């Protein structure tokens, strides 16, 4: 009975162990290829640096302009998000006119 428990325990860890071995092998292959290809390594480092600088720029811009951008998209006050429509006139034109004007057709 103890042997069955040990076999079940080892079978439980078989998949993660294989995955870890595969990742280790992949890392070793990557490192050997990295050492053999100077140009490829330089391009990788350049693109990684570009990505990090871009992410840093986005972070700085969001800290500076984040509140302004958020204020443009979320209404404040009683008519705000999930609060129904605000009181007051809308900036959108009305589709149906309340006056007695005749509607123009495409021929006019």
Secondary structure, 3 states (H helix, E strand, C coil): CHHHHHHHHHHHCHHHHHHHHHHHHHHHHHHHHHHHCHHHHHHHHHHHHHHHHHHHHHHHHHHHHHHHHHHHHCCCCCCCCCCCCCCCCCCCCCCCCCCCCCCCCCCC
